Amino acid sequence: MQRMTVRRAGGVFLAETAAPSAAMDRLANLEDTIESLEQELQIILDQLEALRQSEKTRTVTYRQLLANKLSTQDLLDRLTRSL
């Protein structure tokens, strides 16, 4: 990945080779990705709750959704921690 910012004493600055519009596009893509992951996580949580209500917590589907939840949460945590 080519960095668009540089960290220096006093803050973070746009790299000399980066265009402001390209940096804004990259930030917008990151925000879109985070929103998409949040929506995906909510869908997974809803599906898990439905399976819990049906007492199907020992099914393969439930376990796969649980694994998806953990990986999606981890990715979201990593992305939002950096903002």
PELINUR-V982952 format. One record per residue. RES is the residue in one small letter. SS is DSSP state (H for helix, E for strand, L for the rest). PHI is phi in radians with two decimals (NA if undefined). OMEGA is omega in radians with two decimals (999 if undefined). Layout:
BEGIN
res=RES ss=SS phi=PHI omega=OMEGA
res=RES ss=SS phi=PHI omega=OMEGA
END
This chain:
BEGIN
res=m ss=L phi=NA omega=3.07
res=q ss=L phi=-1.53 omega=-3.13
res=r ss=L phi=-1.22 omega=3.09
res=m ss=L phi=-1.87 omega=-3.13
res=t ss=E phi=-2.27 omega=3.04
res=v ss=E phi=-2.32 omega=3.08
res=r ss=E phi=-1.69 omega=3.09
res=r ss=E phi=-2.38 omega=3.04
res=a ss=L phi=-1.01 omega=-3.13
res=g ss=L phi=1.73 omega=3.06
res=g ss=E phi=2.46 omega=-3.13
res=v ss=E phi=-1.94 omega=-3.08
res=f ss=E phi=-2.27 omega=3.08
res=l ss=E phi=-1.21 omega=3.11
res=a ss=L phi=-1.10 omega=-3.10
res=e ss=L phi=-1.07 omega=-3.10
res=t ss=L phi=-1.56 omega=-3.07
res=a ss=L phi=-1.70 omega=3.06
res=a ss=L phi=-1.55 omega=3.13
res=p ss=H phi=-0.98 omega=-3.12
res=s ss=H phi=-1.16 omega=3.11
res=a ss=H phi=-1.18 omega=3.10
res=a ss=H phi=-1.14 omega=3.11
res=m ss=H phi=-1.15 omega=3.10
res=d ss=H phi=-1.09 omega=-3.14
res=r ss=H phi=-1.14 omega=3.10
res=l ss=H phi=-1.11 omega=3.12
res=a ss=H phi=-1.08 omega=3.10
res=n ss=H phi=-1.11 omega=3.10
res=l ss=H phi=-1.11 omega=3.11
res=e ss=H phi=-1.10 omega=3.09
res=d ss=H phi=-1.09 omega=3.12
res=t ss=H phi=-1.10 omega=3.13
res=i ss=H phi=-1.10 omega=3.11
res=e ss=H phi=-1.08 omega=3.13
res=s ss=H phi=-1.11 omega=3.11
res=l ss=H phi=-1.14 omega=3.10
res=e ss=H phi=-1.12 omega=3.10
res=q ss=H phi=-1.15 omega=3.12
res=e ss=H phi=-1.10 omega=3.12
res=l ss=H phi=-1.10 omega=3.13
res=q ss=H phi=-1.11 omega=3.10
res=i ss=H phi=-1.09 omega=3.12
res=i ss=H phi=-1.08 omega=3.14
res=l ss=H phi=-1.08 omega=3.10
res=d ss=H phi=-1.11 omega=3.13
res=q ss=H phi=-1.15 omega=3.10
res=l ss=H phi=-1.07 omega=3.13
res=e ss=H phi=-1.10 omega=3.12
res=a ss=H phi=-1.09 omega=3.11
res=l ss=H phi=-1.19 omega=3.08
res=r ss=H phi=-1.09 omega=3.13
res=q ss=H phi=-1.09 omega=3.13
res=s ss=L phi=-1.53 omega=-3.12
res=e ss=L phi=0.98 omega=3.13
res=k ss=L phi=-2.01 omega=-3.08
res=t ss=L phi=-1.42 omega=3.13
res=r ss=L phi=-1.83 omega=-3.11
res=t ss=L phi=-1.45 omega=3.09
res=v ss=H phi=-1.11 omega=3.13
res=t ss=H phi=-1.04 omega=3.13
res=y ss=H phi=-1.08 omega=-3.11
res=r ss=H phi=-1.16 omega=3.10
res=q ss=H phi=-1.17 omega=3.09
res=l ss=H phi=-1.10 omega=3.10
res=l ss=H phi=-1.10 omega=3.08
res=a ss=H phi=-1.12 omega=3.10
res=n ss=H phi=-1.10 omega=3.12
res=k ss=H phi=-1.07 omega=-3.11
res=l ss=H phi=-1.11 omega=-3.13
res=s ss=H phi=-1.22 omega=3.11
res=t ss=H phi=-1.17 omega=3.10
res=q ss=H phi=-1.08 omega=3.14
res=d ss=H phi=-1.09 omega=3.12
res=l ss=H phi=-1.09 omega=3.10
res=l ss=H phi=-1.06 omega=3.12
res=d ss=H phi=-1.05 omega=3.14
res=r ss=H phi=-1.13 omega=-3.12
res=l ss=H phi=-1.22 omega=-3.09
res=t ss=H phi=-1.32 omega=3.09
res=r ss=H phi=-1.12 omega=-3.08
res=s ss=L phi=-1.45 omega=-3.11
res=l ss=L phi=-1.54 omega=999
END
